[in-house]
Amino acid sequence: MTEIIQKDGTWSFDGDVIRIVPGGDKGVGLLRQTLGEVAVPLRALAGISFEAGRKAGRLRLRLRDGADPLLRVTGGRLADGSDPYRLAVANDRSGVAEYFVDEVRHAMLLEQVETGPVDRYLLPGPAVPITVGAGDGTVTFDGERVRLEWNWKTEESKASGGVRTLALADIEAVEWLPAAGLENGYLRFRVGVGAAASPPAPKYDPYAVELYGFRKDPLMALAGAAVVARLPHPDAPAPAEEPVAEVTAGADHDVLLRRLRELGELHRAGVLTDDEFSTAKQAVLKQL
């Protein structure tokens, strides 16, 4: 196993998975601390690099487009201290960092890892249930429903509507934008077929939390990523239409077995909880 240990965190590689554990340094953002250990499978990588610096270098992972729900939500807008795929490396450990890069690249070549976009998530996203309070509200997500509650900073016209609860099936998309300068950020849930092309400003939007740039604000990205991980992947191929002709009993059996394998993969990836996997598995087995 290859490993590099720094104040910023620890990265280890066993040939199949890069495990990222945040450190205790003051530069480690609250998002990384809360997210905890991240396991990145080799097949999710697009590349790895080490960038030397005058005071310190930086290890950086590049994930395949569409592989990680957190990156899908944040879109490259995470600050360095909040980005779990960057590691500050002291100059006296640059040799170790370069060796780590070589080992990962070598494994990618041996395994002939594809580095292009993917149409399904290869990382499970933040665990649920998750509750985050920041800005003008609190978001709670239990894997099936999003609950939005308001606080004393909420605009009266938005707060007057009370608590909002959204079923996962009603959410079309999730948008996150960090605060920058004098511009506030937000976490927004786009809902309903034919949702408004131009929703209200986050300050007034009953499906958005307005963010002001305080310490806990980046955690809203975790809440958004947890929801995104359980929505259909935006690049997933459209389901094929059912053929008009009758499907034979043998074909039905093959379809059900394939579905069982898919459920197993989703469970191992962490997309399905133990209970969700057990329920779905039983439903398929009853049809065999």
C-alpha positions in Angstrom: 0.0 0.0 0.0 1.2 3.5 -0.8 0.5 6.3 1.7 1.2 9.9 2.3 0.5 11.5 5.6 0.3 15.3 6.0 -1.3 17.8 8.4 -3.8 18.5 5.7 -4.8 14.8 5.6 -3.8 11.3 4.6 -4.1 9.6 1.2 -3.6 5.9 0.8 -3.8 3.7 -2.2 -4.1 -0.1 -2.2 -4.2 -0.7 -6.0 -7.9 -0.4 -6.3 -9.1 2.5 -4.1 -7.7 5.8 -3.0 -8.8 6.5 0.6 -8.8 10.2 1.6 -9.0 11.1 5.3 -9.0 14.8 6.3 -6.4 16.0 8.7 -6.6 18.2 11.7 -4.8 21.3 10.3 -6.6 24.6 10.7 -6.7 24.9 6.9 -9.0 21.9 6.6 -12.5 23.2 5.9 -15.6 22.2 7.8 -17.0 20.5 4.6 -14.0 18.1 4.5 -14.2 17.5 8.3 -17.9 16.7 8.1 -17.7 14.5 5.0 -15.0 12.4 6.6 -13.2 9.6 4.7 -13.8 9.4 1.0 -13.1 6.2 -0.9 -12.4 6.8 -4.6 -12.4 3.7 -6.8 -9.7 3.6 -9.5 -12.3 3.5 -12.2 -13.6 6.9 -11.1 -10.3 8.7 -11.8 -9.5 10.8 -14.8 -6.1 11.7 -13.6 -3.8 12.6 -10.7 -1.0 15.3 -10.5 1.4 16.9 -8.1 2.0 20.6 -8.3 5.2 21.9 -6.6 5.1 25.2 -4.8 7.4 27.6 -3.1 6.1 26.9 0.4 4.2 23.7 -0.2 3.0 21.5 -3.1 -0.4 20.1 -3.8 -1.6 16.7 -4.7 -4.7 16.8 -6.9 -7.2 14.1 -8.1 -9.3 14.7 -11.2 -12.4 12.6 -11.3 -14.3 11.6 -14.4 -17.1 13.9 -15.3 -20.3 12.8 -13.7 -18.7 10.3 -11.3 -19.2 12.2 -8.1 -22.4 13.8 -7.0 -20.5 16.3 -4.8 -18.6 17.6 -7.8 -21.8 17.5 -9.9 -23.4 20.0 -7.4 -20.3 22.2 -6.8 -19.1 22.4 -10.4 -15.5 23.3 -9.5 -16.5 26.1 -7.2 -15.2 24.6 -3.9 -12.5 26.6 -2.1 -9.2 24.7 -1.6 -9.9 24.1 2.1 -13.2 22.5 1.3 -12.1 20.4 -1.7 -11.6 16.7 -0.6 -9.6 16.0 -3.8 -6.7 18.3 -3.0 -3.9 17.7 -0.5 -1.4 20.3 0.7 2.1 18.6 0.8 5.1 20.0 2.6 8.1 20.5 0.4 10.2 17.9 2.3 7.6 15.3 1.3 7.4 16.1 -2.4 9.3 13.0 -3.3 6.6 10.8 -1.6 3.9 12.7 -3.4 5.5 12.1 -6.8 5.9 8.5 -5.9 2.2 8.3 -5.0 1.3 9.9 -8.4 3.5 7.4 -10.2 1.8 4.4 -8.4 -1.7 5.6 -9.2 -0.9 6.3 -12.8 0.8 3.0 -13.2 -2.3 1.2 -11.8 -4.5 3.2 -14.2 -2.4 2.0 -17.2 -2.4 -1.6 -16.1 -6.2 -1.6 -15.5 -6.7 0.4 -18.7 -9.0 2.8 -16.8 -11.4 4.8 -19.0 -11.1 8.5 -18.2 -14.0 9.9 -20.1 -17.4 11.0 -18.8 -19.7 8.5 -17.1 -23.5 8.1 -17.1 -23.8 6.9 -13.5 -22.4 7.9 -10.2 -19.3 5.9 -9.1 -19.2 7.5 -5.7 -22.2 7.2 -3.3 -22.2 10.8 -2.1 -22.7 12.0 1.5 -24.5 9.6 3.9 -28.1 10.1 4.9 -29.9 11.2 7.0 -28.2 14.6 6.8 -29.2 17.9 8.5 -27.5 21.2 7.7 -28.3 24.6 9.2 -26.8 27.6 7.5 -27.8 30.9 5.9 -31.6 31.5 6.4 -32.7 27.9 6.8 -32.1 24.3 7.7 -32.2 21.4 5.2 -32.9 17.9 6.3 -32.8 14.9 3.9 -33.6 11.3 5.0 -33.1 9.7 1.6 -36.7 10.2 0.5 -37.8 13.7 1.5 -36.2 17.1 1.8 -37.4 19.3 4.6 -36.8 23.1 4.6 -37.2 25.0 7.8 -36.6 28.8 8.3 -34.9 30.9 10.9 -35.0 34.5 12.2 -32.9 35.7 9.2 -35.5 34.5 6.6 -37.4 37.0 4.6 -40.9 37.3 6.1 -42.7 36.5 2.8 -40.8 33.3 2.5 -41.0 32.3 6.2 -44.8 32.9 6.2 -45.3 29.8 4.0 -43.9 27.6 6.9 -41.9 24.4 6.6 -41.6 23.0 3.1 -41.4 19.2 2.5 -40.4 17.9 -0.9 -40.6 14.3 -2.1 -37.5 13.1 -4.0 -39.6 12.4 -7.0 -40.7 16.0 -7.1 -37.2 17.4 -7.4 -35.9 18.0 -10.9 -32.5 19.4 -10.1 -30.3 20.9 -7.3 -28.3 24.1 -7.7 -25.6 25.3 -5.3 -23.6 28.6 -5.5 -21.2 29.8 -2.8 -21.3 33.4 -1.6 -18.7 35.6 -3.4 -17.9 39.1 -2.3 -21.1 41.0 -1.8 -23.1 38.4 -3.7 -24.9 35.8 -1.5 -25.0 32.2 -2.4 -27.7 29.6 -2.3 -28.8 26.0 -2.3 -31.9 25.6 -4.5 -34.2 22.7 -5.3 -35.9 23.0 -8.6 -39.3 21.3 -8.4 -42.2 20.4 -10.7 -42.5 19.6 -14.3 -42.2 22.9 -16.2 -40.7 24.7 -13.2 -40.1 28.4 -13.8 -37.2 29.2 -16.1 -36.3 32.1 -13.8 -37.2 31.2 -10.2 -37.4 33.9 -7.6 -34.3 35.3 -6.0 -33.1 32.9 -3.2 -34.1 35.4 -0.6 -37.8 34.9 -1.6 -37.7 31.4 -3.1 -39.5 28.9 -0.7 -37.4 26.1 -2.2 -34.0 27.7 -1.7 -31.7 28.5 1.3 -29.9 31.8 1.0 -26.2 31.7 2.0 -24.2 34.6 3.3 -20.6 33.2 3.2 -20.3 32.1 6.9 -18.4 29.1 8.1 -21.2 26.5 7.9 -22.4 27.6 4.5 -20.2 25.1 2.5 -22.0 22.3 4.3 -25.1 23.0 2.2 -23.2 21.5 -0.7 -23.2 18.2 1.2 -26.9 18.3 1.6 -27.3 19.1 -2.1 -24.9 16.2 -3.1 -26.8 13.7 -0.9 -30.0 14.6 -2.8 -28.3 14.5 -6.2 -26.8 11.1 -5.6 -30.4 9.7 -5.3 -31.8 11.5 -8.4 -31.5 10.0 -11.9 -28.1 10.7 -13.4 -28.5 13.6 -15.8 -26.4 11.8 -18.5 -28.0 8.3 -18.0 -29.3 6.9 -21.3 -33.0 7.1 -21.9 -34.8 3.8 -21.0 -35.5 1.7 -24.0 -39.2 1.3 -25.0 -40.8 -2.0 -24.2 -41.1 -4.2 -27.3 -44.7 -4.8 -28.5 -44.1 -8.6 -28.9 -44.6 -10.8 -25.9 -41.5 -11.5 -23.8 -40.8 -15.2 -23.3 -40.6 -16.6 -19.8 -36.8 -17.2 -20.3 -36.2 -13.6 -21.3 -38.2 -12.4 -18.2 -36.0 -14.6 -16.0 -32.8 -13.1 -17.5 -34.1 -9.5 -17.1 -34.9 -10.2 -13.4 -31.5 -11.7 -12.8 -29.8 -8.7 -14.4 -31.9 -6.4 -12.2 -30.7 -8.3 -9.1 -27.1 -7.8 -10.2 -27.7 -4.1 -10.8 -29.3 -3.7 -7.3 -26.2 -5.5 -5.8 -23.9 -3.0 -7.5 -25.9 0.0 -6.3 -25.9 -1.4 -2.7 -22.1 -2.0 -2.8 -21.6 1.5 -4.1 -23.6 2.9 -1.2 -26.3 4.4 -3.4 -28.9 2.0 -1.8 -29.1 1.6 2.0 -29.4 -1.9 3.5 -33.2 -1.5 3.9 -33.7 -0.1 0.4 -31.7 -2.9 -1.1 -33.5 -5.6 0.9 -37.0 -4.2 -0.1 -36.0 -4.0 -3.8 -34.4 -7.4 -3.8 -37.5 -9.0 -2.3 -39.8 -7.4 -4.9 -37.6 -8.9 -7.7 -37.4 -12.3 -6.1 -41.2 -12.5 -5.9 -41.3 -12.3 -9.7 -38.9 -15.2 -10.3 
